[in-house]
Amino acid sequence: MKKSSQAFIYAALSVILWGTIPTAFKIALSELSIVTMLGITTIVSTVVLFLIVATTGKLKQLREMTGKEIMWSALLGLINPVGYYLMLLTAYSRLPGQVAQPINMIWPIILVFFSIPLLHQRIPSRSFIALLISLIGVYIIASQGDPLHPGRSDTAGVVLALVSGILWALYFVLNVRDRRDEAVKLFTNFLFGAFYLFILMLFSGSFSEEISIRGAAASVYCGIFEMGITFWLWLRALQLAETTDRVSNLIYFAPFISMILLHFIIGEPVYYTTPVGLLFIIGSVICQNRGLRTKH
């Protein structure tokens, strides 16, 4: 099988698995508190990431980390998984899944703006237009089927979904500055994140919380497929692809898969404004990325 075909298969599997995550989020959050659910998910993710590091022969890199790199992971672990997922899961607890996920996907636009102070890059004027188009998409999605009468969505939930996108963009830019292997640094970040969440669980009373089998199963599922195995599949797709653009754009199919699953499994009504607003966001990101590639 050609490498390009393998890349497509790996990418397609990643997108399908990520498309199931919002449904798993909603199931877990209906059974468990946010802190408990995130604690379980993060611990499982950390174990899966360690297995990926071990089976790919990168344990030596863990032993060779410098004190500065360890401190860097301590900082990044506070951003992701702790800060990012606390914001995102709170947004999911307050909004329909089909609203929370697309709004979070505004992060590629925000990423460009973080690139100025952190990566010393210039922002093309088209990025401001892309940001405006994305925000229009957010407004349409948040209207939940009635764009002429805003305010139907939980305002705090919408803000949290946007802030989670900002945090992810910040994490992404800071992560770029870390030259370690992707699997190694992600595992180290999550190891610190698991430690922080363990302390948070102690103070929030999570260990005295009654944990249902359904909630635990959904949390474990998220831990395996949100940042665990799926992360490895996605990396393999990018490594095998002739050009990363074709593979990367497949990720925008995930929200449409999520919308279908949320409707048939959770029973969420499908608002026509969700795909319309999502197309605004996707269009703005693709347009911006093409402009950046043209300049290069």
N, C-alpha and C positions, 0 to 999 in steps of 0.2 A: 504494500500500500504506500502511495506517495506521502511525503511528509505533509504536503498541503492538505491532503484528505484526512490524515491523522489529526492535524491541527483543527480542522473543522469539526471532527467528531468530539475531540476534547472540549472545544469551545461550546458546542451545542449541548453537551452533557452539563457543563458548568451553568449555562444559561437556564436550562430546564430545572436544575437543582435550586439555583438562586430564585427562580420563579416560584418555588414552593415555600420559601422562607416566610413571606408575610402571613400566609395561612397558619404556619407553625407558630409564628409569633402570637397571633391572635388566640390560638388554642391555649398556648402556655400562659398567656396573660389573663385568660378567663379563669384559670385555675390557681395561679400563684401570684405573689407580689412581684413587683418589678425587680427588686434587689435579689430575691430568692431565685427567680428565673434566670437573671443575668449571671448570678454566681454559679449556678449549675452549668449554664451554657459556656461560660468562660473556662471553667475547670476542664470540661470535656474538650473544648477547643485546644487548650494548652496540652493536654495529653496527646491529642491527634497530631498537633504540630510537632511535638517531641518525637513521635513515631516517624513522622516524615523526615525530620532531621537525622534520626538514627539510621533509618533504612536507606537514606541517600548518602551515607558516609560522611556526614558533616559534624559529627560530635566533636571532632578535634578542634573545629572552629569555635565551639563553645568554650573550650579550655583556654583558647588563645585570646579571648576577648580582653581588652584593656579596661582599666578602671573608668576611663572616660566613656567608653562604649557602654559599659554597664549602667553608668549614671544616665546616659542618653536613653537607654531602654526604660529606666525608671521613670523618666519624664514622659516618653512616648506612651508607656503603658497607662499612665494617668489620663492621657487623651483618648487612647483607643486600646483596650475596650471600655474603660470606665466612663469617661465623660461622654464619648460619642454614643455608646449604647444606652446609657441612662437617659439621654435626651431623646434618642430615637424610639426607645421602647415606651417612654412616657407619651410621646406623640402617638404611637400606635394604640396606646390605652385610651386615648381621647378622640381618635379619628378613625374613620373606616380605613382598612388596609390599603384600598385602592386610592386613597387620598394621601396618606402618609408616605408611601413609597415613592410615587412620582415627584412629590415636592422635595424629598431628600435628594433626588437625582439632579438637582441644580448645582451640585458641587463642582462639576468640571468647569463651569463658568466662574465660580468663586476662586477656583484654583489659579486661574490666570492672574487675578488681582493680588493674590498672595505672592505670586512670583516676583513682584517688584521689589519689596524690601528683603525677601528671604533668598531669592535666587538671582537677584539683580538683573531681571529681564524687563524689557519694555513692553508695555501693553498697547496693542494695536487698537485703533479707534473702533474697529468693528466689534471689539469685545464689549464695549459699552452698549452697542446696539443689541448684541447677543444677550447681555444681562437684562435689558429692558424686555426683550421678547420672552425670555425665560420667566420673568416676573409676571408677565401677562398670562403665561401658561399656568403659573402657580395660582393666580387669581381665578382663572377658569376652573381649575381642578377643585379649588377650595369652595367654589360656589355650589358644588354638589347638585348639579342639574339645573340650577337657576342663576345664571350669570348676571341677570338684571337685578337681582336682589341679594347682594353680598351679605355675609355674616352667618350663613347656615352652618358652616364648619366651626368647631371650637377654636377660637382665636389663639388661645395658649397652645393648643396642639399644633396649629399651623406654624406658629413662631418656633416651637421646639423642633419641628421637622426641618425648618429652614436653618436653625442654629446647628442641628446635627450635620447638615450638609456643609456648613461652614467649618465645623470641627473636623470633618473628614478631609476637606480640602487642606486644612492646616496640617493635619497628620500626614497627608500624602506629600506635601512639600517638605516637611521636616524629615520624612522618611527618605526622600531622594538624597538628602545630604548625608545619610548614613550609608557608607560604602560596603557594609557587610552583606553576606548572602541573604536573599529575601526570606527564605525559610528560617534561617538562624535568627535574624533580627525580629521577625514576627513572633517566633516562639518566645524569645527573651522578653519582648514587650508584653505578651500575654501572660508570661510567668509573673511579672510584676503586677499586671492587672488582676490576676487571680489572687495575689496576696492582698492587694488593696480591697478587693471585693469580699474576701474572707473577713477582714476587719469590719467592713461595713455590714456584713451579715450578722456579725456578733452584736453590734450595737443596735441593729434594726429588729432584732428578735427573729431572724429567719430560721434559726435552728430550733425554735419552738413552734414554728409554723407547720401546720398539717400539709403534707405534700401528697397530692393525688398522683396515681399512676399515670393518668392522662397528661397532667401538667409536666411531670418529670420526663415522660417519653418525648413530649414535644420539645422540651428544653434540651434534652440530649440530642435530638434530631438537629436542632439549630446549631448545637455545638459542633456536630460532625460536619454539617453541610453548609453552614454560613461562612466559616473561616478555616475549616479543616481540610477535608478531602477535596472539596470544590476549589479551594485555593490552589492546591497542587495541580489539579486538572487544568485550571486557567493558566497557570505558569507554563505548563507543558504546551498548551495551545499557542501561547505567545512565542515560545522557543522554536516550535516547529513551523510556524507560519512564515510564508515568504515575505509578507508585509503585515505588520501588526494591525494596520488600519482595518483590513477586512474582518479580522477576528474581533477587534475591539468593538466595532459597531454592532456586533451580534448581541451585546449586553442589553441593548435597548429593546430587545424582544421580551426580556424578563418581566417588565411590568404588565405586559399584555397577557402573559401566561398567568401571572399572579391574579389579575383581574378575573380571569375565567375560574381559577381554583377558588378564590374567595367567594365567588357567587355560588358555585355548586357545593362547596364544602361548608363554608361559614354561613351562607345565605345572604351575603351582602347584595343589595340591589346595584345593578350596573348603571352608573350615571353616564349619559352621553358626553358630559363635559370632561370626564376623566381621559378618554383617548384623545379628545380634541386638545386639551391642555398639555397632555403628554407629547403630542406631536409638535407643539410650540417649543417645548423644552428640548426635545431631541433635535429638532431642526436647527435651533440656535447653537447647540453644541457642535453638531456636524459642520455647520456653516463656519463657525469659528475655527475649528480644527483644520478645515480645508484652507482657510485663509492663512493659518500659521504654516502649513506645509508648503503653500505656494511661496511664501516669503523665504523659506529655507531652501 
